[in-house]
Amino acid sequence: MGVERSGPDQRLRDVARAMRGVIELLEVYWTRVPEGFSPVTVSAPQLRVMYVIERREGINLRQLGAELDAAPSSASRLCDRLEAIGFVRRSSSTASRREVELRLTAQGRAHLDRLRARREERLAAALARASPASRARLMEAVETIRVALTAAVRAEPTEAAEAADPPDTGVQRPPGDGAERRTG
């Protein structure tokens, strides 16, 4: 006979499982790009590279590899395609000629802007089916998740995680939400 689990630990796992399911659905939903949206297809790993470079403009390949938990050679191959399609530019570092800095091009930034706008548009259309009260509860829950994930990312023991700021989610944070950096 199996042991039935209940209590706070099981409820926490249930919430995590539900969130995982939502994330997986979003990945599927967002990959269904309408015809003519963009002439360029960027893979999920390449998109992740673009997000990191956007957040850490001028990052080098070693740091990018650490952020992605990948070898610098793998990060370099991801950047090869992004550079070939005009989304990423490599340049010599001003600090060390042996290092290469990575930056998004104007075309790369425009692609991210279009992608984000399209994702928000599609998500808003899906959320329009929920009641206003449900959307208000969801907003509160999403903010709770954002704060918790921000704290988790900052607590990771890797050099890259310590140096990185969380991505801009576009959500306005109310003052005193606990997400501010503390100095002192």
Salt bridges, closest charged atoms under 4 A:
ASP14 OD1 - ARG17 NH1 3.13
GLU24 OE1 - ARG20 NH1 3.25
GLU54 OE1 - ARG116 NH2 2.67
GLU57 OE1 - ARG109 NH2 2.64
GLU67 OE1 - ARG55 NH2 2.86
GLU67 OE2 - ARG56 NH1 3.09
ASP80 OD1 - ARG90 NH2 2.43
GLU83 OE1 - ARG90 NE 3.04
GLU101 OE1 - ARG103 NH2 2.85
GLU121 OE2 - ARG118 NH1 2.55
GLU143 OE2 - ARG146 NH2 2.61
GLU159 OE2 - ARG62 NH1 3.97
ASP165 OD1 - ARG181 NH2 1.48
ASP177 OD2 - ARG146 NH2 2.80
